[in-house]
Amino acid sequence: MARLRRISPTGVPVHLIQRGNNRQTCFATLEDYSAYIGWLKAYSKKYGVDIHAWVLMTNHVHLLCTPQQDGAVSLMMQSIGRRYVQYFNYQYQRSGTLWEGRYKSCLVQAEKYLIEVYRYIEMNPVRAKMVEDPSEYVWSSYQINALGKESDLCTPHPEYLRLGGTKNERLENYRALFAHHVERGLLEEIRLSVNKEMAIGHDRFKEEIEALTGRRLKPQKVGRPIGWRKKTDDI
């Protein structure tokens, strides 16, 4: 089956995940994490991609970002991927691929869904039982979005800014969102959307993006089309 064409229209948030090949370790030392963050910072600025949330796990990466020009996300990820593989192979005296093919991504409706994807990403270390609280994990955006740590990588999305009229109010309201885990149904919806490379949002949002790009963003119906038996009998 042919792969669906990847799209990332200007101004539409994107949730993406890049995994290590066969789930192999991609980050083994503090220097590895720092190197990836450095290139993420450099190439997001070069290609015009606003980074809102991220988490670097040992064998995969989650990003939530918004491109400021069409195709910017792909250019950013290709550049980071190449530079990091070169670094990693040299560092560990290895050769060959590191990533599991191309990254997976889905478009995100800002209203309602965007902040939930923030939470999904930054709660990854807690779900993986690496830490008990997201604030304990250094290699995510939680300390910035929830605790106010300064960052020249993170750009707040307008939906994040709507959480409060002041910085302290936004931080407090954002932290309150993490009192509970992401609901199981929404968790599965987010996972399915990014793994199937569709979109997460209301049907109207998906239809608008499909009309804009000509790219299918909803799963096709399973089974034979309605009326197939009648057409067969007529032949």
C-alpha positions in Angstrom: 0.0 0.0 0.0 1.4 3.4 -1.0 2.2 5.8 1.9 0.0 8.8 2.3 1.6 12.1 1.3 2.7 14.0 4.3 1.4 17.5 4.7 2.1 20.3 7.2 0.3 23.5 6.1 1.5 26.9 7.5 0.0 27.7 10.9 -1.5 24.2 11.6 0.0 22.5 14.7 1.7 19.1 14.1 2.4 16.3 16.6 5.2 14.1 15.5 7.1 11.1 16.8 10.4 9.7 15.7 11.5 6.3 16.9 14.8 4.5 17.0 15.0 1.6 14.5 13.7 -1.5 16.2 13.1 0.6 19.3 16.9 0.8 19.8 18.4 3.4 22.2 18.9 6.8 20.6 20.0 8.7 23.7 22.5 7.1 26.0 24.3 10.0 27.7 23.5 13.6 28.7 25.6 14.7 25.8 23.3 12.9 23.4 20.2 14.7 24.7 22.0 18.0 24.6 23.2 17.5 21.1 19.7 16.7 19.8 18.2 19.7 21.6 20.9 21.9 20.1 20.1 20.9 16.6 16.4 21.1 17.2 16.9 24.7 18.3 19.1 25.5 15.3 17.0 23.9 12.6 13.6 25.0 14.0 14.8 28.6 13.8 16.4 28.1 10.3 13.3 26.7 8.8 10.7 28.7 10.7 9.1 26.1 13.0 7.6 27.1 16.4 8.3 24.4 19.0 5.6 24.2 21.7 6.3 21.0 23.6 8.7 18.1 23.4 10.1 15.0 25.2 13.2 13.0 24.4 12.8 9.5 25.7 15.6 6.9 25.5 14.4 5.5 22.1 12.0 8.1 20.7 11.1 11.7 20.4 7.8 13.6 20.6 7.4 17.1 19.3 4.5 19.5 19.1 5.2 22.3 16.7 3.7 24.8 14.2 5.4 25.5 10.8 5.4 29.1 9.6 5.8 28.0 6.0 4.6 24.9 4.1 7.0 21.9 4.3 9.1 23.5 7.1 8.6 20.5 9.4 10.0 18.0 6.9 13.0 20.1 6.2 13.7 20.6 9.9 13.3 16.8 10.7 15.5 15.8 7.8 18.3 18.1 8.9 18.1 17.1 12.5 18.0 13.4 11.6 21.0 13.5 9.4 23.2 15.6 11.8 22.2 13.5 14.8 22.9 10.2 13.0 26.3 11.4 12.0 27.0 12.5 15.6 25.7 9.2 17.1 27.6 6.9 14.7 30.8 8.8 15.3 30.3 8.8 19.1 29.6 5.1 19.3 31.8 3.9 16.5 28.9 2.4 14.6 27.4 2.7 11.1 24.0 2.5 9.4 20.6 3.7 10.2 19.4 4.9 13.6 15.8 6.0 13.0 12.8 3.8 12.1 12.3 5.2 8.6 10.5 8.5 8.4 8.9 10.1 11.4 5.2 9.8 11.9 3.0 12.9 12.3 -0.6 14.2 12.5 -2.2 17.6 12.3 -3.8 18.9 15.5 -6.9 21.1 15.8 -5.9 23.9 18.2 -9.2 24.3 19.9 -9.7 21.6 22.6 -7.1 19.2 21.3 -3.8 21.1 21.3 -3.4 21.4 25.1 -4.3 17.8 25.5 -1.4 16.9 23.2 0.9 19.1 25.3 -0.2 17.0 28.3 0.2 13.7 26.4 3.8 14.5 25.4 5.0 15.8 28.7 3.4 12.9 30.7 5.4 10.3 28.7 8.1 9.9 31.3 5.4 9.4 34.0 3.5 6.8 31.9 6.8 5.0 31.3 7.4 5.0 35.1 10.7 6.8 34.7 9.6 9.5 37.1 6.7 10.1 39.4 6.1 13.7 38.4 6.7 15.3 35.0 8.7 18.1 36.7 11.4 15.5 37.6 12.2 14.8 33.9 14.8 17.3 32.5 14.5 16.4 28.8 10.9 17.7 28.2 9.2 21.0 28.0 7.3 20.6 31.2 9.7 22.7 33.3 9.2 25.5 30.8 5.5 25.3 30.3 4.6 24.5 33.9 7.4 26.0 36.0 8.5 29.0 34.0 12.0 27.9 33.2 13.5 30.2 30.6 14.0 28.7 27.1 15.0 30.0 23.7 13.6 26.9 22.1 10.0 26.9 23.4 7.4 29.2 21.7 4.0 29.3 23.5 1.1 28.6 21.2 -1.9 31.1 21.4 -4.0 28.3 23.0 -1.4 28.1 25.8 -1.4 31.9 26.3 -5.2 31.7 26.8 -4.7 29.8 30.0 -4.2 33.0 31.9 -3.7 36.8 31.7 -0.3 36.7 33.3 2.6 34.3 33.2 2.1 33.2 36.8 -1.6 32.5 36.1 -0.8 30.5 33.0 1.8 28.4 34.9 -0.6 27.7 37.7 -3.5 26.8 35.4 -1.2 24.6 33.3 0.1 22.7 36.3 -3.5 22.1 37.4 -4.1 20.2 34.1 -1.6 17.6 35.2 -3.5 16.6 38.4 -4.8 13.7 36.4 -3.5 11.5 33.5 -4.9 11.9 30.0 -8.2 10.0 29.7 -7.7 6.5 28.2 -10.0 7.2 25.3 -8.2 10.4 24.4 -4.9 8.7 24.9 -5.8 6.1 22.3 -7.1 8.7 19.9 -3.9 10.7 20.1 -1.8 7.5 19.6 -3.9 6.3 16.7 -3.9 9.6 14.9 -0.1 10.0 14.9 0.6 6.3 14.1 -2.0 6.4 11.2 -0.7 9.8 10.2 -4.2 11.3 10.1 -5.4 14.3 12.0 -6.9 14.8 15.5 -9.8 17.1 15.8 -13.5 17.5 15.0 -14.8 16.2 11.6 -15.2 19.8 10.3 -11.5 20.5 11.0 -10.5 17.3 9.1 -12.8 18.2 6.2 -11.3 21.7 6.0 -7.8 20.4 5.9 -8.7 17.8 3.3 -10.2 20.4 1.1 -7.2 22.6 1.5 -4.6 20.0 0.8 -6.4 17.3 -1.2 -5.0 14.7 1.2 -7.2 12.2 3.1 -7.1 12.7 6.9 -9.7 10.3 8.0 -9.5 6.5 8.0 -11.2 4.8 5.1 -14.2 2.7 5.9 -13.4 -1.0 6.2 -15.2 -3.5 4.0 -16.8 -3.5 0.6 -18.6 -0.4 -0.6 -22.4 -0.1 -0.2 -24.1 -1.6 -3.2 -21.2 -3.8 -4.3 -23.3 -7.0 -4.5 -25.9 -5.3 -6.7 -23.3 -4.1 -9.1 -21.7 -7.6 -9.3 -25.1 -9.2 -9.9 -25.8 -6.8 -12.8 -22.6 -7.8 -14.7 
